[in-house]
Amino acid sequence: MPRIDHPMIQAMLKRAQEEATANPPPTAEELFAAEAEARPEAAARKQRSLATLAREGVPVNVHLPTIESEAEVRRRADEEVALRAIGLAIVAAKAQSRDHERTWQLIETYRIADGFTPEERAAISRSAVAISAASW
């Protein structure tokens, strides 16, 4: 194994440092400015969302990228949002408890059998033995 103080490694490190200094990656501000320029409506929507969250006292990471513009958003009906939340709660419960029978009782109770993505369906369909085997 080569030593770090080996002349070849030192030369490679020096070259890499020189390249990084000559061609630094863009700063977060530069990336956000470019994104705002390319997608002004999305950037304005992000600013409105940040202002709303700040008024409500919700902490946010202002360095996250812009969100979709109004034209790109598909608003979901209240019922669809509720069903997705229930479905995700059932998937989480199955992951935690591994209780296959209880999972299907919940699915039947909330009549949500068709409300899962293919990945979620695969996760909730696995038996405790299959889950245990997959975790090893």
N, C-alpha and C positions, 0 to 999 in steps of 0.2 A: 504494500500500500504506500503510495507516495506521501511524502511529508509535506506539510503546509509551507514550510520554509524552503522547499525545493525551488531552485531558480526558474524552472519551467512554470510551476504553479504561480509563483510570484509574478512572472511576466504575463500570464493569462489574466490574473486578477487585476494587474495594472491596466491592461488593454480593456478589460470589461469596465473598469472605473472610468477610463478616458472616454469610452463610447457612451456611457451613461451620462457623463458630464456634458458631452457634445450634443447629445440627443435626449434631453430629459423627457420623461413622459408628461403628458398634459396634466395640469393641476385640476383639482375638482372644479374650481371656478371656471376654468377654460372649458371643461367638458359640459358643465351646466349651461354656460353661455352659448356654446355651439348647439346644444339640444334645444334651448329656448329659441334660438334663431331659426332652426330647422322646423320647429313645431310651436309657433307662438301661441296658438289657441290652447294647446296642452299645458304650456308653461303658465299661461294666465289662469287656467283651471287649478293648477297646482298651488299657485299663490293664493287663490280664493280658499282652497281647502285648508292650507296652512293657517290662514287668518281665522277661519272658523274654528279650527282645532285650538288655536292659541286663545281665542275668546272663551272657549270651554275649559281651558286649563289642561288640555291634553298634551303631554310631552310628545314631541315628534323629532325625527331625525331629518333635518332640513337638507341633508346631503343626498337623500334618495332621489332617483331620477324622476322625471315628469311622469304623470299618469296619462291615461288616454284622454283624447279630446272628447267633447260632447258628442261629436259625430261617430266616434268609435265605440261609445259606451252603449251597452244594451241593458237598459234598466230592467230589473227583475221584479216581478210581482211579489207582494208581501208573502203570499202562500209559498211561492217557489223558494224564497229565502228561508222561510221557516222549515220547509221540508229538507233543504240542504243542511241546515243546522242540525236537525234531528238525525239525518243520515250520518253526518260526521260524528255526532255524539255516539251513535250506535257503533260505528267503526272503532272509535276510541275505546268504548266499553269492551268490545270484543278483544281488542289488542291487549287491554289490561287484564281482563278476567279469563280470557280464552274459553269462556262458557258458550259453547256452540248452541245449546238448547235455549238458553236465555236470550241470546242474540236473535234467534228466529222468533221468539215470543215478542220481542220488542218490534221487530219488523212487521209482524202481523198486527200487533196492537196499533201501530201508527200507520199501517197500510202504506208502506214505503218501499215495497219490494222492487219497484222500477226506478227508485230514486238514487241509485248508486252508479258511480263510474265503473268501467270494467276493472280497474285496479282495486277499487273498494269492494266490488263484488267478489273478486278473487280472495281478498284478505278475509272477508267475513265467511267465505265458504270453506276455508281451511279448517280442518279439525284440530283439536289441541295437539294431537300426535304429529300432524303435518307441520304445525307452527313450531313445535318443539324441535323437530328434525331440521327445519329450515334455519333455526337460530344457531344450530351447531354448524 
